[in-house]
Amino acid sequence: MKYNLSALSLKAGEEAKITLRNIGTMPKAAMGHNLVILKPGTDVEAFALAAAAEPANDYIPAALVNQIVTHTKMLGPKESATLTVTLDAGEYPFLCTFPAHFQVGMKGTITVE
């Protein structure tokens, strides 16, 4: 359970498209995946812990939405979603918020220069 890339480099102010494809076969309720891009400086571990407690909200913690730049919906098998982002300079952590996925490696960083 990892993204195919754990590090991305983008140019500040340049539009980029990031596509997430769930290539798995297990049902979304058992093995869904999403892509959540967080603001620089966010405590990613605390965010992931809070997210795990919110299954009714697709594992997006309502109290911490102000820490999110953008996110996909939770994807089931063979589904995909594309995010279009234009970011300022900084280090943007990203993760899957399905329970335990962050802890086993579904995370990374977007470096924007």
C-alpha positions in Angstrom: 0.0 0.0 0.0 2.0 2.8 -1.4 1.6 5.6 -3.9 3.8 5.0 -7.0 5.5 8.3 -6.1 6.3 9.5 -2.6 8.0 12.7 -3.7 6.9 15.2 -6.4 8.6 18.5 -7.5 6.5 21.3 -8.9 7.1 24.9 -9.8 5.5 27.6 -7.8 2.4 29.1 -9.5 2.4 26.5 -12.2 -0.8 24.4 -12.7 -0.3 20.7 -12.3 -2.6 17.7 -12.5 -2.2 14.7 -10.2 -4.1 11.5 -10.8 -4.8 8.8 -8.3 -5.8 5.4 -9.6 -6.9 2.7 -7.2 -5.6 -0.4 -8.9 -6.8 -2.7 -6.2 -9.7 -5.2 -6.4 -11.0 -5.1 -2.8 -14.3 -3.2 -2.0 -13.9 0.5 -1.0 -15.2 -0.2 2.5 -12.3 -2.7 3.1 -9.5 -1.0 1.1 -10.4 2.5 -0.2 -7.8 5.0 -1.1 -7.7 8.8 -1.4 -5.2 11.5 -1.9 -5.2 14.4 0.6 -2.8 17.3 0.1 -2.1 19.2 3.3 -0.8 22.7 3.9 2.9 23.1 4.8 3.5 22.7 8.5 0.5 20.4 9.2 1.0 17.7 11.8 0.4 14.8 9.4 0.4 12.1 12.1 -2.3 14.0 14.1 -4.3 14.6 10.9 -4.2 10.9 10.0 -5.3 9.9 13.5 -8.2 12.3 13.4 -9.2 11.1 9.9 -9.4 7.5 11.0 -12.2 8.4 13.4 -14.4 9.9 10.7 -15.6 7.0 8.4 -19.0 8.8 7.8 -17.1 11.7 6.3 -14.9 9.5 4.0 -12.1 9.8 6.5 -11.8 13.6 6.2 -11.7 15.1 9.7 -14.3 17.9 9.8 -12.4 19.8 12.5 -9.2 19.9 10.4 -10.5 20.8 6.9 -8.7 24.1 7.2 -5.4 22.1 7.0 -6.3 20.6 3.6 -5.3 22.2 0.3 -7.4 19.7 -1.7 -8.4 16.0 -1.8 -10.0 13.3 -3.8 -13.0 11.3 -2.7 -12.4 7.8 -1.3 -11.9 5.6 -4.3 -13.0 2.0 -4.8 -11.4 -0.6 -7.0 -10.5 0.6 -10.5 -11.7 4.1 -9.8 -9.6 7.2 -10.4 -9.7 10.9 -9.7 -7.6 13.9 -10.9 -6.7 16.9 -8.8 -5.6 20.2 -10.4 -3.4 22.3 -8.2 -1.5 25.5 -8.3 0.7 25.8 -5.3 3.0 28.4 -3.7 6.6 27.5 -2.7 6.8 25.1 0.2 6.7 21.5 1.3 3.2 20.0 1.1 2.6 16.6 2.7 0.1 14.2 1.2 -1.4 11.0 2.4 -4.2 8.5 2.2 -6.6 8.9 5.2 -8.1 5.4 5.1 -7.3 3.9 8.5 -3.7 2.7 8.9 -2.7 3.5 5.3 -0.6 6.5 6.3 1.2 4.4 8.9 2.2 1.7 6.4 3.5 4.1 3.8 0.8 5.8 1.8 2.3 9.3 2.2 4.7 11.7 0.5 5.7 15.2 0.0 5.2 17.7 -2.8 8.1 20.2 -3.0 7.3 23.4 -4.7 10.1 25.8 -5.6 
